[in-house]
Amino acid sequence: MKKAMIFAAGLGTRLRPLTNDRPKAMVEINGRTLLEINIRKLVKFGFREIVVNVHHFADLVIDFLEQQDFGAEIIISDERGLLLETGGGLKKAAGFLQEGPFLLHNVDVISDLDLHLLFEAHQKNNALATLVTRQRKTSRYLLFDENNTLHGWTNVNEGVVRQRRPTENDLYFKAFSGIHIIEPEIFTLFRRKGKFSIIDTYLDCAKNHVIKNYDNDTGLWLDVGKPETLEKARLLLS
């Protein structure tokens, strides 16, 4: 059975004042919440167990999910006590994601990515994780080699480079798209506790484990965690 986790616990600060009385996951595009849009996409691609983490206005998310029948088992990972970020949130949900590769998906990402093709690519990679990326302008990039293997991360605005896998060859920059497939082996490799980013874990693992890039430079992809792209999504999906 294909499993996935949707990161839905964030505070949604970029979407204020919309998130002053609701979580980011419950912001709507043309009458459907971001959470519903992404759950229905995952179900369309055959996911039947979906973990949703909650923190900000958690009760609204839980009540919404209890009133819906998406054709999949929805499991709540409760972070009301402490918002754990992506790495800590995944670690907390480990007990639900132990059998085979699983998908992680940010709730504020809307795309038309074919998840079947993504899974096929991951299986061919024989990788610990496969990260969906895009050629777009941002301040933070992942660094990959000519074999599409992760070597590091950079913040170009701050001039910071964190490289974990040594190489003398040139590396190319790609922006992370908030969609990834991971092998459950990763739960044996966590060294951090509490709240931390999954990117930190990828960098921890990159020296000794293969983490691959999956290019998604065509088709629809939107980060709707900010007002201008939320409005763009409303027009595109109307």
C-alpha positions in Angstrom: 0.0 0.0 0.0 1.4 3.4 -1.0 1.9 5.8 1.9 2.5 9.5 2.0 2.8 12.4 4.5 1.5 15.9 4.0 3.3 18.6 5.9 0.3 20.7 7.1 1.5 22.0 10.5 3.1 25.3 9.5 2.1 28.6 10.9 1.5 30.1 7.4 3.0 33.5 8.4 3.4 34.5 4.7 -0.3 34.2 4.2 -1.4 36.5 7.1 -4.0 37.8 7.6 -5.7 34.7 6.0 -4.0 32.5 8.6 -5.0 34.6 11.6 -8.0 32.4 12.2 -7.1 29.2 10.3 -4.1 27.0 9.4 -2.4 27.3 6.1 -3.8 23.9 5.1 -7.4 25.3 5.4 -6.8 28.3 3.1 -9.0 27.8 0.0 -8.5 27.9 -3.7 -11.8 28.3 -5.5 -13.8 26.6 -2.7 -11.3 23.8 -1.9 -8.8 23.8 0.8 -5.1 23.3 0.1 -5.3 20.1 2.2 -8.2 18.7 0.2 -6.5 19.5 -3.2 -3.4 17.6 -2.2 -5.1 14.7 -0.6 -7.3 14.2 -3.6 -4.2 14.3 -5.8 -2.4 11.7 -3.7 -5.5 9.4 -3.7 -5.7 9.8 -7.5 -2.2 8.4 -7.7 -3.0 5.4 -5.5 -2.0 6.5 -2.0 -4.2 4.9 0.5 -2.5 5.8 3.8 -1.8 9.5 4.3 -0.3 11.1 7.4 -1.1 14.7 8.1 0.7 16.6 10.8 -1.1 19.4 12.6 -0.1 22.3 14.9 -1.6 25.7 14.1 -5.4 25.6 14.6 -5.0 21.8 14.7 -8.7 21.3 15.7 -9.9 22.9 12.5 -7.8 20.5 10.4 -8.9 17.4 12.4 -12.6 18.4 12.3 -12.4 18.9 8.5 -10.8 15.5 8.0 -13.3 13.8 10.1 -16.1 15.1 8.0 -14.6 14.0 4.7 -14.4 10.6 2.9 -11.4 10.7 0.6 -11.1 7.0 0.0 -8.0 6.7 2.1 -7.0 6.3 5.7 -6.0 9.7 7.1 -3.7 9.5 10.1 -3.1 12.6 12.3 0.4 13.3 13.6 -0.2 15.7 16.5 2.4 18.5 17.0 0.2 20.8 19.1 2.8 20.6 21.9 5.7 21.7 19.7 6.0 22.6 16.0 8.8 20.2 14.8 9.5 21.5 11.3 9.9 19.1 8.4 12.7 16.8 9.8 11.3 16.7 13.3 7.8 16.2 12.0 8.8 13.3 9.8 10.7 11.7 12.7 7.6 11.9 14.9 5.5 10.2 12.3 8.1 7.4 11.7 5.8 4.7 13.2 3.4 5.1 10.3 5.9 5.1 7.5 8.0 2.0 7.9 7.0 -0.2 4.9 8.6 0.7 1.6 9.3 4.1 0.1 6.9 6.9 1.0 6.1 10.4 -0.4 6.4 13.7 1.4 4.5 16.7 0.1 4.2 20.2 1.4 0.6 21.3 1.8 1.3 24.7 0.1 2.6 23.2 -3.1 0.3 22.8 -6.1 1.6 20.9 -9.1 0.6 18.6 -12.0 3.7 16.3 -11.4 3.1 12.7 -12.4 3.8 10.9 -9.1 3.9 7.5 -10.9 6.9 8.7 -13.0 8.5 10.1 -9.8 8.2 6.7 -8.1 9.6 4.9 -11.1 12.6 7.2 -11.2 13.2 6.7 -7.5 13.1 2.9 -7.8 15.7 3.1 -10.6 17.9 5.4 -8.6 18.5 2.9 -5.7 18.7 6.1 -3.6 17.9 6.9 0.0 15.7 9.8 -1.2 14.7 11.4 -4.5 14.1 15.2 -4.3 11.9 17.0 -6.9 13.6 20.2 -8.0 12.9 23.1 -10.4 15.0 25.7 -12.1 13.6 28.9 -10.5 15.0 31.9 -8.7 15.3 31.7 -5.0 17.9 32.3 -2.3 18.5 28.7 -1.3 19.6 25.9 -3.6 20.5 22.3 -3.5 23.9 21.3 -5.1 24.1 18.3 -7.4 26.8 16.7 -9.5 26.7 15.5 -13.1 25.1 12.2 -11.9 22.3 14.1 -10.2 23.6 13.2 -6.7 23.2 15.6 -3.8 26.4 17.2 -2.6 25.3 20.2 -0.6 23.2 23.3 -0.1 23.8 27.0 -0.5 22.2 30.3 0.5 23.3 32.6 -2.3 22.1 35.8 -0.6 24.3 35.1 2.5 27.2 33.5 0.7 26.8 30.3 2.7 27.7 26.9 1.3 27.3 23.6 3.1 28.9 20.7 1.2 28.8 17.2 2.6 29.9 15.0 -0.3 33.5 15.9 -1.6 34.1 16.5 -5.3 36.5 18.5 -7.5 33.9 18.7 -10.3 31.4 21.5 -10.8 28.0 21.3 -9.2 24.7 22.7 -10.5 22.1 24.5 -8.5 18.4 23.5 -8.3 15.6 24.8 -6.1 13.8 22.2 -4.0 10.1 21.8 -4.8 8.7 20.5 -1.5 8.0 17.0 -2.9 10.2 14.0 -2.2 10.3 10.2 -1.9 12.2 8.6 0.9 13.2 5.1 2.0 12.3 4.2 5.6 16.0 3.5 6.2 16.3 7.2 6.8 14.7 6.7 10.3 17.9 4.8 11.4 20.0 7.8 10.3 18.5 10.6 12.2 21.0 12.3 14.5 19.0 15.4 15.4 16.3 15.8 18.0 13.4 18.2 18.5 12.7 20.6 15.7 14.9 20.6 12.6 14.6 20.7 8.8 14.6 17.5 6.7 17.2 19.3 4.5 19.6 19.2 7.4 19.1 15.4 7.6 19.7 15.1 3.8 23.0 17.0 4.2 23.9 14.8 7.2 23.4 11.7 5.0 24.8 13.0 1.7 28.4 12.0 2.5 27.7 8.3 2.8 24.3 7.8 1.1 22.9 8.5 -2.3 20.3 11.3 -2.6 19.1 12.0 -6.1 17.6 14.9 -8.0 14.4 14.6 -10.0 14.0 17.5 -12.5 10.6 19.0 -12.8 11.2 22.1 -14.9 8.0 21.9 -17.0 4.3 21.9 -16.2 2.5 23.5 -13.3 4.2 24.1 -10.0 3.3 26.8 -7.5 4.3 27.6 -3.9 0.9 29.0 -2.8 2.2 29.9 0.7 2.3 33.5 -0.2 -0.6 35.8 -1.4 0.6 36.6 -4.9 1.0 32.9 -5.9 -2.2 32.0 -4.1 -4.1 34.4 -6.4 -2.3 33.1 -9.4 -3.4 29.6 -8.5 -7.0 30.7 -8.2 -6.8 32.1 -11.8 -5.0 29.0 -13.2 -7.3 26.5 -11.5 -10.6 28.3 -12.0 
